Amino acid sequence: MSELDDIRQRVTALETEVSEGRESREVCRRAADLFAMVDRDLADINAAFSGHNRVLQALRETQLEQGQKLVEHGGILTEHGEVLTALRHTQLEQGRELAEHRGILTEHGEALTALRDTQLEQGRELAELREGLAGQAGTLAEHGEALTAVMAELRVHGRILARLDPGDRPAGP
């Protein structure tokens, strides 16, 4: 092996070592970035746990207060139960009255149905009468037109008679 080959091998080895060193530095930089991210995440988690502990303590205090309110509400519910019992008796009485009213309303409904049937029948009769009147209105219009024509003719004849000599006039009744 020549000295030149030896130098080339050594240069290649150095270049490999430098390249590996650069890669190692890059790996170290990435690891440092990951450690920084983990550190931030741990700080966030610790802050969240601290917040959760405060929330849990507040919930405990709220539950104690609510327990006292539930005892108070139990007494109120007992009173309401008594009122509901009284209301149930009233509703039963009103139910009987409603059944009686339902019977009356049924009778009225039947009467209204009969009246509606009568109105429908009368409506049909009115429609027939309207049709008859419409026909008569046409006939009256025709007669009016005929009378107007006769009146016009009579006026013409009246003007002609007015111009005639009194001796030429036909003898009237």
N, CA, C and O of each residue as an XYZ file, in Angstrom:
692
protein
N       0.825     -1.144      0.000
C       0.000      0.000      0.000
C       0.895      1.241      0.000
O       1.914      1.282      0.689
N       0.532      2.168     -0.718
C       1.363      3.356     -0.842
C       0.941      4.387      0.188
O      -0.109      4.310      0.826
N       1.784      5.298      0.294
C       1.538      6.350      1.291
C       0.292      7.143      0.914
O      -0.459      7.597      1.777
N       0.094      7.293     -0.344
C      -1.082      8.036     -0.824
C      -2.360      7.269     -0.476
O      -3.357      7.859     -0.060
N      -2.316      5.961     -0.650
C      -3.491      5.160     -0.298
C      -3.745      5.239      1.190
O      -4.890      5.305      1.638
N      -2.673      5.231      1.946
C      -2.799      5.307      3.405
C      -3.450      6.645      3.804
O      -4.313      6.684      4.682
N      -3.031      7.728      3.155
C      -3.590      9.059      3.462
C      -5.064      9.090      3.069
O      -5.894      9.661      3.778
N      -5.378      8.478      1.943
C      -6.783      8.461      1.486
C      -7.652      7.709      2.486
O      -8.759      8.144      2.806
N      -7.149      6.582      2.977
C      -7.922      5.805      3.961
C      -8.103      6.608      5.239
O      -9.179      6.604      5.837
N      -7.073      7.279      5.645
C      -7.171      8.054      6.882
C      -8.129      9.233      6.707
O      -8.897      9.560      7.612
N      -8.075      9.869      5.529
C      -8.996     10.989      5.246
C     -10.436     10.460      5.235
O     -11.329     11.100      5.791
N     -10.667      9.317      4.615
C     -11.998      8.715      4.570
C     -12.467      8.388      5.974
O     -13.623      8.642      6.310
N     -11.593      7.829      6.803
C     -11.941      7.497      8.185
C     -12.299      8.762      8.951
O     -13.253      8.774      9.729
N     -11.523      9.843      8.728
C     -11.801     11.117      9.408
C     -13.148     11.695      8.953
O     -13.934     12.190      9.760
N     -13.386     11.620      7.665
C     -14.659     12.131      7.152
C     -15.823     11.351      7.755
O     -16.851     11.935      8.096
N     -15.666     10.024      7.887
C     -16.709      9.182      8.485
C     -16.927      9.588      9.939
O     -18.064      9.705     10.397
N     -15.832      9.802     10.657
C     -15.948     10.194     12.062
C     -16.624     11.560     12.195
O     -17.461     11.757     13.076
N     -16.261     12.499     11.323
C     -16.878     13.845     11.356
C     -18.360     13.731     11.050
O     -19.187     14.371     11.699
N     -18.694     12.917     10.059
C     -20.110     12.727      9.703
C     -20.877     12.103     10.852
O     -21.999     12.510     11.156
N     -20.261     11.099     11.497
C     -20.917     10.458     12.642
C     -21.048     11.445     13.793
O     -22.043     11.416     14.517
N     -20.078     12.304     13.972
C     -20.129     13.329     15.020
C     -21.269     14.306     14.776
O     -21.979     14.704     15.700
N     -21.429     14.684     13.511
C     -22.531     15.587     13.164
C     -23.874     14.915     13.461
O     -24.784     15.533     14.014
N     -23.979     13.636     13.084
C     -25.228     12.900     13.338
C     -25.467     12.778     14.830
O     -26.603     12.891     15.291
N     -24.384     12.542     15.601
C     -24.525     12.430     17.058
C     -25.003     13.751     17.644
O     -25.859     13.771     18.529
N     -24.445     14.861     17.144
C     -24.890     16.177     17.623
C     -26.363     16.407     17.290
O     -27.107     16.963     18.097
N     -26.772     15.983     16.116
C     -28.183     16.139     15.713
C     -29.087     15.296     16.612
O     -30.150     15.750     17.037
N     -28.653     14.059     16.898
C     -29.430     13.182     17.787
C     -29.501     13.805     19.175
O     -30.556     13.794     19.810
N     -28.372     14.352     19.652
C     -28.349     14.992     20.981
C     -29.274     16.208     21.010
O     -29.986     16.426     21.991
N     -29.262     16.999     19.934
C     -30.139     18.187     19.877
C     -31.615     17.764     19.907
O     -32.424     18.379     20.602
N     -31.961     16.717     19.156
C     -33.350     16.221     19.150
C     -33.740     15.692     20.519
O     -34.855     15.921     20.987
N     -32.803     14.974     21.172
C     -33.088     14.450     22.506
C     -33.311     15.597     23.479
O     -34.213     15.539     24.315
N     -32.478     16.660     23.373
C     -32.647     17.824     24.254
C     -34.000     18.469     24.020
O     -34.667     18.873     24.973
N     -34.418     18.574     22.748
C     -35.742     19.136     22.433
C     -36.841     18.279     23.038
O     -37.806     18.809     23.590
N     -36.707     16.957     22.942
C     -37.722     16.053     23.509
C     -37.779     16.192     25.026
O     -38.860     16.217     25.613
N     -36.594     16.284     25.665
C     -36.574     16.453     27.125
C     -37.251     17.766     27.523
O     -37.973     17.813     28.519
N     -37.022     18.820     26.757
C     -37.661     20.112     27.050
C     -39.175     19.988     26.914
O     -39.924     20.532     27.725
N     -39.625     19.260     25.872
C     -41.070     19.075     25.686
C     -41.660     18.251     26.819
O     -42.749     18.554     27.307
N     -40.949     17.213     27.239
C     -41.428     16.376     28.345
C     -41.505     17.215     29.605
O     -42.460     17.090     30.372
N     -40.519     18.067     29.832
C     -40.504     18.920     31.010
C     -41.713     19.862     31.006
O     -42.366     20.043     32.034
N     -42.007     20.462     29.846
C     -43.180     21.343     29.740
C     -44.466     20.557     29.974
O     -45.367     21.021     30.673
N     -44.548     19.356     29.382
C     -45.740     18.519     29.564
C     -45.930     18.155     31.031
O     -47.050     18.180     31.541
N     -44.821     17.812     31.715
C     -44.926     17.478     33.141
C     -45.393     18.684     33.947
O     -46.195     18.542     34.870
N     -44.898     19.857     33.606
C     -45.340     21.074     34.308
C     -46.837     21.291     34.075
O     -47.572     21.634     35.000
N     -47.281     21.086     32.824
C     -48.715     21.235     32.514
C     -49.543     20.213     33.282
O     -50.611     20.538     33.803
N     -49.045     18.965     33.354
C     -49.777     17.911     34.067
C     -49.858     18.244     35.547
O     -50.905     18.071     36.169
N     -48.747     18.726     36.117
C     -48.759     19.105     37.535
C     -49.750     20.235     37.790
O     -50.469     20.222     38.790
N     -49.787     21.208     36.891
C     -50.743     22.313     37.026
C     -52.169     21.780     36.931
O     -53.050     22.200     37.682
N     -52.389     20.847     35.998
C     -53.735     20.274     35.842
C     -54.129     19.495     37.085
O     -55.261     19.614     37.554
N     -53.204     18.688     37.632
C     -53.511     17.928     38.861
C     -53.833     18.872     40.012
O     -54.741     18.619     40.803
N     -53.082     19.956     40.094
C     -53.343     20.927     41.158
C     -54.742     21.514     40.987
O     -55.486     21.659     41.957
N     -55.089     21.848     39.751
C     -56.438     22.363     39.467
C     -57.494     21.327     39.785
O     -58.539     21.656     40.346
N     -57.228     20.052     39.426
C     -58.197     18.981     39.705
C     -58.402     18.819     41.204
O     -59.524     18.607     41.665
N     -57.311     18.921     41.966
C     -57.447     18.805     43.426
C     -58.326     19.918     43.982
O     -59.156     19.682     44.860
N     -58.138     21.146     43.461
C     -58.982     22.258     43.924
C     -60.441     22.014     43.553
O     -61.343     22.285     44.346
N     -60.670     21.501     42.345
C     -62.039     21.215     41.902
C     -62.654     20.129     42.775
O     -63.809     20.242     43.184
N     -61.889     19.073     43.064
C     -62.418     17.988     43.898
C     -62.760     18.482     45.302
O     -63.761     18.063     45.882
N     -61.937     19.364     45.845
C     -62.221     19.918     47.173
C     -63.494     20.762     47.126
O     -64.331     20.694     48.026
N     -63.624     21.547     46.079
C     -64.833     22.363     45.931
C     -66.058     21.469     45.770
O     -67.117     21.767     46.324
N     -65.926     20.373     45.015
C     -67.041     19.435     44.855
C     -67.426     18.807     46.188
O     -68.609     18.620     46.470
N     -66.428     18.481     47.010
C     -66.710     17.886     48.325
C     -67.529     18.847     49.166
O     -68.519     18.462     49.789
N     -67.096     20.124     49.177
C     -67.824     21.133     49.960
C     -69.244     21.304     49.423
O     -70.197     21.432     50.192
N     -69.375     21.304     48.098
C     -70.697     21.431     47.475
C     -71.576     20.241     47.847
O     -72.759     20.414     48.143
N     -71.013     19.041     47.835
C     -71.805     17.853     48.178
C     -72.265     17.908     49.630
O     -73.386     17.500     49.935
N     -71.419     18.407     50.530
C     -71.840     18.531     51.931
C     -73.017     19.494     52.049
O     -73.990     19.219     52.751
N     -72.914     20.634     51.348
C     -74.012     21.610     51.360
C     -75.281     20.989     50.767
O     -76.384     21.172     51.283
N     -75.093     20.251     49.671
C     -76.258     19.638     49.019
C     -76.885     18.576     49.905
O     -78.103     18.395     49.884
N     -76.074     17.869     50.682
C     -76.617     16.879     51.618
C     -77.535     17.548     52.638
O     -78.602     17.023     52.957
N     -77.118     18.710     53.150
C     -77.961     19.448     54.097
C     -79.250     19.898     53.426
O     -80.328     19.834     54.017
N     -79.125     20.358     52.173
C     -80.323     20.785     51.432
C     -81.263     19.605     51.202
O     -82.483     19.766     51.250
N     -80.706     18.423     50.952
C     -81.543     17.245     50.719
C     -82.357     16.899     51.957
O     -83.509     16.480     51.843
N     -81.772     17.069     53.135
C     -82.512     16.813     54.375
C     -83.683     17.793     54.469
O     -84.804     17.406     54.800
N     -83.406     19.080     54.171
C     -84.476     20.090     54.192
C     -85.553     19.740     53.171
O     -86.747     19.819     53.458
N     -85.114     19.356     51.983
C     -86.069     19.028     50.914
C     -86.904     17.800     51.267
O     -88.061     17.695     50.858
N     -86.318     16.868     52.028
C     -87.089     15.697     52.455
C     -88.302     16.122     53.264
O     -89.395     15.588     53.078
N     -88.109     17.096     54.172
C     -89.246     17.605     54.956
C     -90.281     18.271     54.062
O     -91.486     18.090     54.240
N     -89.796     19.039     53.104
C     -90.717     19.719     52.184
C     -91.481     18.690     51.355
O     -92.674     18.857     51.103
N     -90.798     17.626     50.931
C     -91.460     16.585     50.144
C     -92.566     15.899     50.943
O     -93.608     15.541     50.393
N     -92.335     15.719     52.237
C     -93.378     15.123     53.079
C     -94.608     16.013     53.081
O     -95.732     15.534     52.933
N     -94.388     17.320     53.250
C     -95.518     18.262     53.218
C     -96.217     18.201     51.860
O     -97.446     18.203     51.785
N     -95.429     18.148     50.797
C     -96.025     18.092     49.460
C     -96.824     16.803     49.267
O     -97.853     16.805     48.591
N     -96.361     15.723     49.850
C     -97.105     14.464     49.759
C     -98.486     14.604     50.359
O     -99.467     14.102     49.812
N     -98.558     15.289     51.484
C     -99.870     15.505     52.127
C    -100.764     16.362     51.237
O    -101.956     16.090     51.090
N    -100.175     17.399     50.646
C    -100.955     18.265     49.752
C    -101.423     17.464     48.536
O    -102.561     17.619     48.093
N    -100.560     16.617     48.000
C    -100.931     15.811     46.832
C    -102.061     14.841     47.152
O    -102.925     14.589     46.313
N    -102.053     14.302     48.356
C    -103.141     13.410     48.754
C    -104.460     14.166     48.745
O    -105.469     13.667     48.247
N    -104.444     15.382     49.301
C    -105.659     16.208     49.303
C    -106.086     16.527     47.868
O    -107.273     16.499     47.544
N    -105.105     16.831     47.014
C    -105.412     17.130     45.614
C    -106.003     15.911     44.910
O    -106.900     16.051     44.079
N    -105.507     14.720     45.235
C    -106.032     13.505     44.612
C    -107.512     13.344     44.929
O    -108.300     12.995     44.051
N    -107.896     13.597     46.186
C    -109.310     13.487     46.566
C    -110.139     14.516     45.794
O    -111.242     14.221     45.335
N    -109.593     15.720     45.659
C    -110.313     16.760     44.908
C    -110.457     16.343     43.446
O    -111.516     16.531     42.847
N    -109.405     15.783     42.879
C    -109.465     15.365     41.479
C    -110.476     14.244     41.265
O    -111.153     14.205     40.238
N    -110.578     13.347     42.217
C    -111.575     12.283     42.086
C    -112.975     12.879     42.034
O    -113.810     12.460     41.233
N    -113.222     13.857     42.891
C    -114.530     14.518     42.904
C    -114.756     15.249     41.582
O    -115.836     15.176     40.995
N    -113.730     15.949     41.126
C    -113.855     16.665     39.859
C    -114.017     15.692     38.690
O    -114.687     16.005     37.705
N    -113.405     14.518     38.801
C    -113.563     13.504     37.765
C    -115.013     13.072     37.625
O    -115.518     12.888     36.518
N    -115.675     12.913     38.771
C    -117.104     12.550     38.714
C    -117.910     13.665     38.045
O    -118.792     13.398     37.230
N    -117.601     14.917     38.396
C    -118.313     16.042     37.784
C    -118.026     16.108     36.283
O    -118.919     16.395     35.485
N    -116.777     15.840     35.907
C    -116.434     15.855     34.483
C    -117.184     14.770     33.709
O    -117.582     14.986     32.564
N    -117.374     13.609     34.329
C    -118.135     12.540     33.666
C    -119.568     13.005     33.422
O    -120.144     12.743     32.366
N    -120.132     13.692     34.400
C    -121.501     14.215     34.254
C    -121.533     15.253     33.131
O    -122.439     15.251     32.298
N    -120.533     16.140     33.119
C    -120.483     17.169     32.076
C    -120.268     16.547     30.697
O    -120.798     17.033     29.699
N    -119.485     15.466     30.652
C    -119.244     14.782     29.384
C    -120.565     14.292     28.795
O    -120.791     14.394     27.589
N    -121.447     13.752     29.668
C    -122.751     13.291     29.195
C    -123.564     14.437     28.606
O    -124.191     14.299     27.556
N    -123.540     15.565     29.298
C    -124.276     16.737     28.805
C    -123.687     17.204     27.475
O    -124.424     17.530     26.544
N    -122.349     17.235     27.391
C    -121.704     17.669     26.154
C    -122.014     16.713     24.997
O    -122.138     17.141     23.849
N    -122.136     15.435     25.303
C    -122.490     14.457     24.266
C    -123.881     14.767     23.725
O    -124.105     14.738     22.515
N    -124.814     15.065     24.628
C    -126.171     15.421     24.198
C    -126.141     16.673     23.331
O    -126.797     16.742     22.291
N    -125.362     17.670     23.779
C    -125.273     18.906     22.996
C    -124.638     18.636     21.638
O    -125.056     19.212     20.633
N    -123.636     17.768     21.599
C    -122.989     17.424     20.334
C    -123.977     16.793     19.363
O    -123.964     17.091     18.168
N    -124.830     15.923     19.883
C    -125.839     15.286     19.022
C    -126.812     16.326     18.487
O    -127.203     16.290     17.320
N    -127.206     17.273     19.379
C    -128.129     18.321     18.942
C    -127.462     19.193     17.875
O    -128.098     19.573     16.891
N    -126.179     19.508     18.073
C    -125.459     20.329     17.092
C    -125.312     19.587     15.765
O    -125.384     20.201     14.701
N    -125.110     18.291     15.821
C    -125.009     17.494     14.590
C    -126.331     17.551     13.829
O    -126.349     17.691     12.606
N    -127.429     17.440     14.561
C    -128.746     17.518     13.906
C    -128.941     18.901     13.279
O    -129.449     19.016     12.164
N    -128.533     19.952     14.003
C    -128.661     21.312     13.461
C    -127.783     21.484     12.216
O    -128.189     22.120     11.244
N    -126.579     20.911     12.258
C    -125.681     21.007     11.105
C    -126.303     20.306      9.905
O    -126.251     20.819      8.787
N    -126.889     19.140     10.131
C    -127.539     18.419      9.026
C    -128.662     19.259      8.432
O    -128.825     19.317      7.214
N    -129.441     19.916      9.305
C    -130.532     20.783      8.841
C    -129.958     21.941      8.019
O    -130.491     22.293      6.966
N    -128.862     22.528      8.516
C    -128.244     23.641      7.785
C    -127.737     23.188      6.423
O    -127.875     23.913      5.438
N    -127.155     22.004      6.359
C    -126.668     21.499      5.072
C    -127.824     21.310      4.093
O    -127.720     21.654      2.915
N    -128.921     20.759      4.598
C    -130.098     20.562      3.749
C    -130.637     21.910      3.268
O    -130.971     22.077      2.095
N    -130.716     22.864      4.192
C    -131.211     24.191      3.815
C    -130.243     24.864      2.839
O    -130.667     25.603      1.952
N    -128.945     24.606      3.004
C    -127.966     25.161      2.082
C    -128.163     24.639      0.672
O    -128.043     25.382     -0.302
N    -128.470     23.334      0.573
C    -128.736     22.757     -0.755
C    -129.988     23.393     -1.365
O    -130.019     23.706     -2.555
N    -131.024     23.579     -0.532
C    -132.259     24.198     -1.033
C    -131.998     25.634     -1.485
O    -132.518     26.070     -2.512
N    -131.181     26.373     -0.708
C    -130.854     27.750     -1.093
C    -130.092     27.768     -2.420
O    -130.311     28.649     -3.251
N    -129.212     26.808     -2.614
C    -128.458     26.743     -3.865
C    -129.408     26.526     -5.035
O    -129.250     27.133     -6.093
N    -130.398     25.655     -4.838
C    -131.385     25.416     -5.897
C    -132.179     26.684     -6.185
O    -132.426     27.024     -7.342
N    -132.584     27.391     -5.107
C    -133.341     28.636     -5.289
C    -132.493     29.685     -6.006
O    -133.003     30.428     -6.845
N    -131.204     29.746     -5.680
C    -130.316     30.712     -6.339
C    -130.215     30.410     -7.830
O    -130.219     31.315     -8.664
N    -130.124     29.124     -8.148
C    -130.059     28.755     -9.563
C    -131.343     29.185    -10.280
O    -131.300     29.699    -11.398
N    -132.501     28.963     -9.608
C    -133.777     29.375    -10.206
C    -133.838     30.883    -10.388
O    -134.300     31.376    -11.417
N    -133.364     31.618     -9.372
C    -133.355     33.084     -9.461
C    -132.419     33.556    -10.561
O    -132.713     34.528    -11.258
N    -131.298     32.873    -10.717
C    -130.363     33.261    -11.769
C    -131.024     33.105    -13.131
O    -130.850     33.948    -14.011
N    -131.783     32.027    -13.305
C    -132.495     31.824    -14.573
C    -133.549     32.906    -14.779
O    -133.705     33.424    -15.884
N    -134.274     33.246    -13.713
C    -135.299     34.286    -13.812
C    -134.671     35.659    -14.055
O    -135.251     36.504    -14.736
N    -133.495     35.869    -13.499
C    -132.809     37.143    -13.722
C    -132.476     37.289    -15.206
O    -132.586     38.379    -15.767
N    -132.068     36.185    -15.840
C    -131.784     36.223    -17.275
C    -133.040     36.549    -18.069
O    -133.007     37.334    -19.016
N    -134.152     35.930    -17.665
C    -135.424     36.176    -18.358
C    -135.843     37.631    -18.182
O    -136.287     38.275    -19.132
N    -135.697     38.154    -16.946
C    -136.046     39.567    -16.682
C    -135.179     40.496    -17.517
O    -135.660     41.506    -18.030
N    -133.909     40.159    -17.652
C    -133.012     40.989    -18.456
C    -133.460     40.998    -19.908
O    -133.437     42.041    -20.562
N    -133.872     39.826    -20.422
C    -134.354     39.740    -21.799
C    -135.626     40.584    -21.963
O    -135.783     41.313    -22.943
N    -136.533     40.466    -20.974
C    -137.794     41.251    -21.050
C    -137.497     42.738    -20.977
O    -138.132     43.541    -21.661
N    -136.521     43.106    -20.138
C    -136.154     44.523    -20.037
C    -135.631     45.047    -21.357
O    -135.967     46.157    -21.770
N    -134.810     44.252    -22.019
C    -134.268     44.666    -23.320
C    -135.395     44.799    -24.339
O    -135.412     45.731    -25.142
N    -136.352     43.839    -24.297
C    -137.485     43.892    -25.245
C    -138.335     45.133    -24.972
O    -138.763     45.816    -25.901
N    -138.578     45.423    -23.674
C    -139.372     46.612    -23.327
C    -138.662     47.891    -23.760
O    -139.303     48.834    -24.224
N    -137.352     47.921    -23.609
C    -136.585     49.098    -24.021
C    -136.739     49.298    -25.525
O    -136.906     50.424    -25.993
N    -136.682     48.203    -26.277
C    -136.826     48.298    -27.739
C    -138.234     48.777    -28.097
O    -138.389     49.611    -28.989
N    -139.280     48.254    -27.406
C    -140.671     48.649    -27.675
C    -140.847     50.123    -27.338
O    -141.492     50.865    -28.079
N    -140.256     50.551    -26.192
C    -140.374     51.958    -25.782
C    -139.726     52.874    -26.817
O    -140.260     53.939    -27.130
N    -138.602     52.469    -27.336
C    -137.933     53.278    -28.357
C    -138.812     53.386    -29.601
O    -138.916     54.445    -30.220
N    -139.439     52.262    -29.948
C    -140.316     52.252    -31.121
C    -141.546     53.133    -30.882
O    -141.994     53.845    -31.781
N    -142.086     53.075    -29.658
C    -143.250     53.911    -29.332
C    -142.890     55.397    -29.391
O    -143.702     56.218    -29.817
N    -141.700     55.733    -28.974
C    -141.266     57.144    -29.036
C    -141.212     57.605    -30.490
O    -141.641     58.708    -30.831
N    -140.670     56.723    -31.339
C    -140.585     57.070    -32.765
C    -141.998     57.287    -33.312
O    -142.254     58.245    -34.042
N    -142.908     56.380    -32.946
C    -144.296     56.508    -33.419
C    -144.932     57.762    -32.839
O    -145.708     58.429    -33.524
N    -144.623     58.094    -31.604
C    -145.179     59.302    -30.982
C    -144.713     60.539    -31.712
O    -145.491     61.474    -31.904
N    -143.466     60.562    -32.120
C    -142.955     61.728    -32.861
C    -143.637     61.828    -34.232
O    -143.948     62.920    -34.709
N    -143.860     60.672    -34.846
C    -144.530     60.669    -36.159
C    -145.960     61.180    -35.993
O    -146.414     61.997    -36.794
N    -146.672     60.717    -34.974
C    -148.056     61.140    -34.735
C    -148.123     62.621    -34.408
O    -149.087     63.292    -34.776
N    -147.131     63.129    -33.735
C    -147.131     64.541    -33.371
C    -147.001     65.406    -34.622
O    -147.468     66.545    -34.619
N    -146.392     64.912    -35.670
C    -146.204     65.688    -36.891
C    -147.427     65.613    -37.833
O    -147.561     66.429    -38.744
N    -148.286     64.659    -37.611
C    -149.443     64.485    -38.488
C    -150.480     65.577    -38.242
O    -150.564     66.153    -37.157
N    -151.258     65.839    -39.274
C    -152.351     66.801    -39.161
C    -153.430     66.172    -38.318
O    -153.678     64.974    -38.450
N    -154.092     66.936    -37.446
C    -155.085     66.338    -36.559
C    -156.189     65.652    -37.344
O    -156.843     64.760    -36.803
N    -156.418     66.013    -38.549
C    -157.461     65.358    -39.315
C    -157.001     64.030    -39.852
O    -157.824     63.169    -40.165
N    -155.709     63.847    -39.964
C    -155.153     62.605    -40.498
C    -154.976     61.534    -39.432
O    -154.658     60.388    -39.751
N    -155.172     61.883    -38.210
C    -154.918     60.949    -37.107
C    -156.020     59.897    -37.072
O    -157.177     60.194    -37.367
N    -155.666     58.689    -36.717
C    -156.686     57.648    -36.585
C    -157.554     57.940    -35.366
O    -157.104     58.540    -34.390
N    -158.769     57.516    -35.444
C    -159.721     57.731    -34.358
C    -159.323     56.854    -33.174
O    -159.052     55.664    -33.333
N    -159.294     57.436    -32.024
C    -158.879     56.709    -30.841
C    -160.038     56.307    -29.991
O    -161.151     56.771    -30.239
N    -159.866     55.541    -29.082
C    -160.954     55.072    -28.226
C    -161.533     56.136    -27.348
O    -162.456     55.868    -26.579
